[in-house]
Structure formats: structure tokens, C-alpha cells
């Protein structure tokens, strides 16, 4: 079955850096776009960054220039490098994939999330 396991979260001071990892299994990783979302307390889950199989990226305005999404197909892993962290980046960060089967049905999967806390 599909599994997405995030890691790398933690507590960091304002201006610091963290790199999140999402290890994927149960599907052909190289064939699907990957994305990172986040959810802060009392707020809706929101897109942070997405990366297509062809290497095209899409970033939320609030992370442009600070975060970088990347993938290693050999390791079935997607990364989110986060720099210049701000208090408002505090959230649970989730990895997401939408797979498609042979008849075109879509299946959405989420990881369990990893907590990122930025303190001033």
C-alpha cells in the first residue's frame, strides 16, 4: 500500500533552516508529481510547494525565495529545504501524492505530518 513518511521537523529559531524529507513507498514514485502542504493551528491546510515529474516547481507566495522542493527518484524521496524561517512558518507539514490507476481513477494520499516550530 502507499505510504508517505515525513521526517526532519523540529524546533528552530527565527532565521534558521530545516530540511524535511518524505519517503514514499507502494507506488512508482518517479511517475507522479509530489507536493508539500502545511496546516497551522486553527487554519486550513495550504499548499507550500509542488514538484512535477518533469522538474517543474510551484511555490506559494509566502515561501518563494526561501523554500526549495526537490526529489530523488532513486531514493523515492521528496525534500523541502526551508531557509530564513519565520514564526508564521510554524505548522505541521504534510507530504501528498495523487496517483492514477490504469483506468484513470485518482487516489490521494497524505503522510502523517511532521511538526515545524519556529521560535523568536
C-alpha positions in Angstrom: 0.0 0.0 0.0 1.0 3.6 -0.5 3.0 5.1 2.4 4.4 8.6 2.8 6.6 9.1 5.8 7.8 12.6 6.7 10.7 13.4 8.9 13.0 16.3 9.7 10.7 18.6 11.6 11.7 20.2 14.8 12.2 23.4 16.8 14.3 26.1 15.2 14.9 29.8 15.8 13.7 32.6 13.5 16.0 32.8 10.6 17.1 29.2 10.9 16.8 26.3 8.4 15.4 22.8 8.3 15.1 20.2 5.6 12.1 17.9 5.6 12.1 14.5 3.9 9.2 12.4 2.7 10.0 8.8 2.0 7.5 7.2 -0.4 6.6 3.6 -1.0 3.9 1.5 -2.6 3.8 3.2 -5.9 6.1 4.1 -8.8 7.5 7.3 -7.3 9.1 8.7 -10.5 5.8 8.7 -12.3 3.9 11.1 -10.0 4.0 14.7 -9.0 4.7 15.4 -5.4 3.8 18.2 -3.1 4.1 19.6 0.4 1.3 21.2 2.4 1.1 22.7 5.8 -1.5 23.3 8.5 -1.1 25.8 11.3 -3.4 25.6 14.4 -6.8 26.9 13.6 -6.1 27.3 9.9 -6.8 25.3 6.8 -4.3 23.1 5.2 -2.5 25.0 2.4 -0.1 24.2 -0.4 3.5 25.1 0.2 5.3 23.7 -2.9 4.8 21.2 -5.7 7.2 19.4 -8.0 6.2 17.6 -11.2 7.9 14.6 -12.6 9.4 16.8 -15.2 11.0 19.1 -12.6 8.6 22.0 -12.8 8.0 23.7 -9.4 5.2 25.7 -8.0 5.6 27.7 -4.7 3.2 29.5 -2.5 3.9 33.2 -2.5 4.7 33.2 1.2 7.7 30.8 0.7 9.1 31.9 -2.6 12.8 32.5 -2.4 13.0 30.8 1.0 11.9 27.2 0.4 13.1 24.7 -2.2 11.4 21.4 -3.2 13.4 18.6 -4.7 13.2 14.9 -5.3 15.5 11.9 -5.6 13.8 9.3 -7.6 16.5 6.7 -6.8 15.6 7.1 -3.1 11.8 7.6 -3.6 12.1 10.7 -1.5 10.9 14.3 -1.9 12.5 17.1 0.1 11.6 20.5 1.3 14.5 22.8 2.2 13.4 25.6 4.3 15.5 28.7 4.9 15.0 32.0 6.6 12.3 30.5 8.7 9.7 32.8 10.3 7.4 32.3 13.2 4.4 32.1 10.8 6.0 29.1 9.2 5.1 27.1 12.4 2.8 24.3 11.3 2.5 20.6 10.7 4.0 19.9 7.2 2.5 17.1 5.1 3.6 15.3 2.0 0.9 14.5 -0.6 0.7 12.5 -3.8 -2.2 11.8 -6.1 -1.8 8.6 -8.0 -3.7 7.5 -11.1 -4.5 3.9 -11.9 -4.7 2.3 -15.3 -8.3 3.3 -15.9 -7.8 6.9 -14.7 -9.1 6.7 -11.2 -7.3 9.1 -8.9 -6.2 8.3 -5.3 -5.0 10.9 -2.9 -2.5 10.0 -0.1 -1.1 12.0 2.7 1.7 11.4 5.2 1.2 11.7 8.9 2.9 15.1 9.1 5.9 16.5 10.8 5.8 19.4 13.2 7.9 22.5 12.5 8.1 25.1 15.2 9.8 28.4 14.7 10.5 30.4 17.8 11.6 34.0 18.0 
